[in-house]
Amino acid sequence: MTQTPSAQPTAGFQKILVGVDFSPASTRALEVARTRFPGAQLKLAHVTDARVTATPDLMGGVTPAMPDPNLLRTMEHADAGRLAGLMQSGEETELLVGDPVTGILDAAADWGADLIVVGTHARGVIEHFLLGSTAEKLVARSPLPVLTVRHP
């Protein structure tokens, strides 16, 4: 079968949720999503991490503290402005509050995404041990394909 010049092959991914944490790695992931999947709908999702109000405990975990509503509102407002600055014409954004992994997975499911794209970056051994990798947790928990993009 011959393909005419006007015929376009169908891409496998039409709705792509890009997790954005404003790091160079997530900026690179957004660039990759835009260039590798032209024509796909993109939604930029950022989760304001409500865990900033947790404090380390003596057993190596964290103890949740009562979230300061003023602090969360200030963080949300700042994050909304930064997210709007990244958005291009035709793209959507979603700002959530909570755990980044759960937020991204819920946003992708609610929106009907075909693919999740996130950046990944090297962390120190201690930070990785205490917090883990958001990208690793997304890959492990997501029912959707997850493309991780390493920042060079």
C-alpha positions in Angstrom: 0.0 0.0 0.0 1.4 3.4 -1.0 1.2 6.3 1.4 0.2 9.6 -0.2 2.0 12.8 1.0 -1.1 14.1 2.7 -1.6 10.9 4.7 -0.2 11.1 8.2 0.6 8.0 10.2 -1.3 7.9 13.5 0.8 8.4 16.6 0.3 6.0 19.4 0.0 8.7 22.0 -2.5 11.4 21.6 -3.0 12.7 25.2 0.2 13.2 27.1 0.5 14.4 30.7 3.8 16.0 31.5 4.8 16.2 35.1 6.4 19.5 35.9 8.4 20.3 39.0 10.2 23.3 37.5 13.6 21.5 37.6 15.9 21.5 34.5 15.0 17.8 34.2 11.2 18.5 33.9 11.9 21.3 31.5 13.8 18.9 29.3 11.0 16.3 29.6 8.5 19.0 28.4 10.8 19.8 25.4 11.0 16.1 24.5 7.2 15.7 24.7 6.7 18.7 22.5 9.2 17.7 19.9 8.7 13.9 19.8 4.9 13.9 19.8 3.8 16.7 17.5 0.1 17.0 17.3 -0.6 15.3 20.6 -2.6 17.1 23.3 -0.3 18.1 26.2 -1.3 18.8 29.7 1.3 20.2 32.1 0.6 19.0 35.6 2.3 20.3 38.7 1.7 19.0 42.2 2.4 21.5 45.0 4.0 19.1 47.5 2.0 19.3 50.7 4.6 17.1 52.4 6.7 20.3 53.0 4.8 20.5 56.2 6.1 17.2 57.5 9.0 17.0 59.9 11.6 14.1 60.2 11.1 11.8 63.2 13.6 9.9 65.2 12.8 6.6 63.5 13.9 7.8 60.0 10.4 8.6 58.7 8.4 11.8 58.7 5.7 13.0 61.0 2.9 15.0 59.3 2.4 18.5 60.7 -0.7 20.5 60.4 -0.4 22.2 57.0 -0.2 25.9 57.2 -3.0 27.1 54.9 -1.3 30.4 54.3 2.0 28.7 53.3 0.1 26.3 50.9 -1.8 29.2 49.3 1.4 31.1 48.8 3.1 28.1 47.2 0.1 27.4 45.0 0.0 31.0 43.8 3.7 31.0 43.0 3.5 27.5 41.3 0.4 28.6 39.2 2.4 31.6 37.9 5.4 29.5 37.0 3.2 26.8 35.3 1.3 29.4 33.2 4.7 30.7 32.1 5.6 27.3 30.6 2.4 26.7 28.8 2.2 27.2 25.1 -0.8 27.8 22.9 -3.1 24.7 22.8 -1.7 23.2 25.9 -3.6 22.7 29.2 -2.3 22.9 32.8 -3.4 21.4 36.0 -2.3 22.4 39.5 -2.8 20.0 42.3 -1.8 19.9 46.0 -0.6 16.7 47.8 1.7 13.9 47.0 3.3 14.3 43.6 3.1 10.6 42.6 -0.5 10.2 43.5 -1.4 13.6 42.0 0.2 12.9 38.7 -1.4 9.4 38.5 -4.8 10.8 39.4 -4.5 13.7 36.9 -3.5 11.3 34.1 -6.4 8.9 34.8 -9.0 11.7 35.2 -7.9 13.3 31.9 -7.6 10.0 30.0 -3.9 10.4 29.2 -2.2 7.8 27.0 1.3 8.6 28.3 3.0 10.3 31.2 6.3 12.1 30.6 8.5 13.1 33.5 12.1 14.3 34.0 14.5 12.4 36.2 17.6 13.7 37.8 20.3 12.3 40.0 19.9 12.9 43.7 22.3 12.3 46.5 22.3 8.8 48.1 20.8 10.1 51.4 18.1 12.2 49.7 17.2 9.2 47.4 17.0 6.9 50.5 14.8 9.2 52.4 12.5 10.5 49.7 12.9 8.0 46.9 12.5 8.9 43.2 9.2 10.3 42.0 10.0 9.0 38.5 10.7 5.5 39.9 7.5 5.5 41.9 5.5 6.6 38.9 7.0 3.8 36.7 6.2 1.3 39.4 2.6 2.4 40.1 1.4 3.7 36.7 -1.0 1.6 34.7 0.0 3.9 31.7 3.4 4.0 30.0 5.8 6.4 31.6 8.6 8.0 29.6 11.4 9.2 31.8 13.7 11.8 30.4 17.1 12.3 32.0 18.6 15.8 32.0 22.0 15.7 30.4 
